[in-house]
Amino acid sequence: MPTYARIPIAFERGEGAYLFTADGRRYLDFAAGIAVNALGHAHPHLVAALNAQAGKLWHVSNLYEIPESARLAERLAAHSFADRVFFCNSGAEAMEGVIKLARRYQHQAGNPERCRIITCEGAFHGRTMTTLSAARNPKHLDGFGPVAEGFDQVAFGNLNELRAAITPETGAVLVEPIQGEGGVRVASLDYLRGLRAVCDEFGLLLLFDEVQTGMGRSGKLFAYEWSGIAPDAMGLAKGLGGGFPVGAFLATEKAAAGMTAGLHGSTFGGNPLAMAVGNAVLDVLLEDGFLDRVDRLARRFRAGLEDLAARHPRVLDEVRGAGLLLGLHCVAPNSELVARLQDQGLLTVPAAENVVRLLPPLIAERSHIEAALAILERVCAEAAKVA
Ligand SMILES: Cc1ncc(COP(=O)(O)O)c(C=O)c1O
């Protein structure tokens, strides 16, 4: 179905931070499959893990034990706030799980009326009916009604509005620490801490969507870590499989207490292939110094982008984001800049609010950042001439 407005380029192979077309054209990939290819393309450790698993066992279903899945769950729990993990196949499926968990938690706590969830304007949680209903983006919902019940929306970053929206039917609050699709809008750390305090005060679950921000993209394994507080549950996907489709939702023992046998499932969830790759991704992210290096690289990139924006005020008027989830707010249409960058061999992704998203793979090196900045400089200088 023609649901994607595809760019007429096809890649034949990838290597590290680069993608290559069949006719040999090379692109620096700062789209990273929309924050999926955390370790770039064809990372040898991931390729080896997938190949080794492919020769042994692909799928058994969740009728049986899957040791690789238990291992990945234990490792994710050991490196996060969570005690429980459920594996699925995508970000939307992860967020559906988070929503179900929150409702079930309140139901089991004796508050079945507390089934409503407060979400934020500009949010994106996926394309299933419930995640679309949670995010309430009218463009995404056009013609797909009726919208699912149970969500109330407030402005992103506004704690007063959030407090005012809480009713006896509210059971949880769902937020992205950085809104990626929504325009690379960063929640302040104080806002995140405030959310925790409000949720504690009113007995609500705090739910984070870390589908885009998780798995090292912020310079820590999970973006919430920067704030010093933790959610009760969160969704993951994208970087978790480094390009192999996998998602997960994680929760504390308390928040997950109602999720008993038979209540949730997914045929492919936790499949041995996905789990082998997920464990391999984690091997690399947890290597000593890996995330510190991402953080240093991100700071250098950001400084370079700030410089660029200051020199080209007629093209760019703001640098947004954190870690390696960065955005350039554009004066001219972002699609023009994305196309010009692509012509110069740099792949980026548009986001809402006229933003160009820059998502280098986490294995990018200083030389890749400098190369991207040089292309951005050229393109901005050219664009400034016609602006
Ligand atoms: C924050 C966030 N949540 C959920 C999703 C949905 O993930 P998927 O496309 O894997 O269903 C996305 C995808 O862009 C996302 O950025």
The ligand as an SDF file (V2000), in Angstrom:
LIG
                    3D

 16 16  0  0  0  0  0  0  0  0999 V2000
    8.7860    7.3650   20.9510 C   0  0  0  0  0  0  0  0  0  0  0  0
    8.2540    6.3180   20.0260 C   0  0  0  0  0  0  0  0  0  0  0  0
    7.3360    5.4500   20.4710 N   0  0  0  0  0  0  0  0  0  0  0  0
    6.8320    4.4950   19.6840 C   0  0  0  0  0  0  0  0  0  0  0  0
    7.2260    4.3760   18.3690 C   0  0  0  0  0  0  0  0  0  0  0  0
    6.6250    3.2990   17.5140 C   0  0  0  0  0  0  0  0  0  0  0  0
    7.5670    2.3320   17.2290 O   0  0  0  0  0  0  0  0  0  0  0  0
    7.2950    1.2960   16.0090 P   0  0  0  0  0  0  0  0  0  0  0  0
    7.3350    2.0780   14.7580 O   0  0  0  0  0  0  0  0  0  0  0  0
    8.4320    0.3150   16.1690 O   0  0  0  0  0  0  0  0  0  0  0  0
    5.9820    0.6730   16.2710 O   0  0  0  0  0  0  0  0  0  0  0  0
    8.1760    5.2470   17.8610 C   0  0  0  0  0  0  0  0  0  0  0  0
    8.5990    5.1570   16.4440 C   0  0  0  0  0  0  0  0  0  0  0  0
    9.1060    6.0780   15.8640 O   0  0  0  0  0  0  0  0  0  0  0  0
    8.7150    6.2460   18.7050 C   0  0  0  0  0  0  0  0  0  0  0  0
    9.6120    7.1250   18.2530 O   0  0  0  0  0  0  0  0  0  0  0  0
  1  2  1  0
  2  3  1  0
  2 15  2  0
  3  4  2  0
  4  5  1  0
  5  6  1  0
  5 12  2  0
  6  7  1  0
  7  8  1  0
  8  9  2  0
  8 10  1  0
  8 11  1  0
 12 13  1  0
 12 15  1  0
 13 14  2  0
 15 16  1  0
M  END
$$$$
